[in-house]
Amino acid sequence: MQLTIADVVLNNGSDFTARTEQIQPQVSLNNSDVVFVGYGINAPEYQWNDYANVDVKGKTVIMLVNDPGFATQDPNVFKGNAMTYYGRWMPTNTKKLQGRAPKRCLLCTKLHPQPTAGT
């Protein structure tokens, strides 16, 4: 699998890691607007909504893995260092992908920075 952005070609495995539930040999995404939605979390119980006032319909959505409490180690945000289900990294994290907003986007991708690999 390769990801091509303009003249840059990235190879799956060495430059990035990708997972999809699409069973297709090739998927093209051309001229899609990109929207960054923080952690991509809508958690009313924590008074947190990264999708508030953000239109994702037909756009490429980029989000961070983890949750803001775990990432900042702030005990007053979510559950601090105790990562919640919202922050768990898995290809089909239903908490990150549930709800109306993520389902309206064209592509949803998670950024998993190297220092947090394995969490």
N, C-alpha and C positions, 0 to 999 in steps of 0.2 A: 504494500500500500504506500502511496506517495501523496503528499500534500503539496500542491503548487500554488504559490501566491506570487503573482506577477512573474518575475524571472527567477524566483527562488524555489527550488525543489527540495522538499524535506522528506526523508525516508523513515518509514515506520520502523521502530526498534532502535535506530541509532540517533535520530533527530527528535523524535516524538513517539508517543505511544497512543494508539487509538483503538477504540472498541466501538462496535456498532451492532445493532440488532437488525440492520438492513442486510438482506441477502441479495446483493447485487454486485456484479464485478466492478462497476464504476459508478460513482456518484459525482455529479457536477454541481457546483454552486457558483454562479456567476453574478457579479455586481450586487451582492447582498450587503446592505448596511449592517454594521457591526455595533452591538450595544453591550457595554460592560455592566453587569448587575451585581457587583460585589460578590457576596457569597451565594447569591441566587436563592435566598431563603425567604420564605413567608411564614413567620412563626408568631401568630397572634399572642400566644402564651408568654412570649418574651418581648412583646411590643416591637417586633422587627419585621419589616417588609422591604426587601431589596427591589421589589417590582413596583412599589408605589410610584405613580406618575411616570412610569416608563412604558413606552409602546414597543413591544417586541414582535408584533405581528409581521410575519414574513421576513424577519431579520435573523442574522447570526448572533446568538447570545453567548457571551463568554462570562464564566463565573469562576470563582476560586473554590477549591475544596476546603474542607474543614468548616468550622463555624467561628464567628468573631471572638467568642470567649476563649476557645482553644488557641486560636492564632495569636491573640494579644496576651494570653495568660492573665487576663483581668478577671478576678473572682466575681465581679459585679456584672459581668456580661455573660449571658446564657449561664453555663455552669463552670465558667473559668476553664481551668486545665482539664476538667473532666468533659471530654468531647461528647456532645449530644449526638443523637441519631442524625440530626441535620448535617453534621460535619463529616460523617463517615464517608470514606471514599469507596465507592463500588460503582461498577458501570451502570447499574440501574437503581441508584439510590432514589427510592420513591419519594422521600421527603423533599429532595432537591427538585425533582421533576414533576411532582404532582401540582395540581392547580391549573387554572386556566391560562395564566401567562406563559409558562414554559411550553405548553402544548400549541401555542399559536406561533411560535418561532419556526424558522426554517431549519436551523441547526443549533444545537445546544452543546457547548463544549466546556469542559472544566480544566482550569489551569492547576497543575499540581507541582508547585515549585520544588526543586531538588532538596532543599533542607527539610521539607516535611515528608519526603518519600518514606514510605513504610509506616506512616501513621494512619 
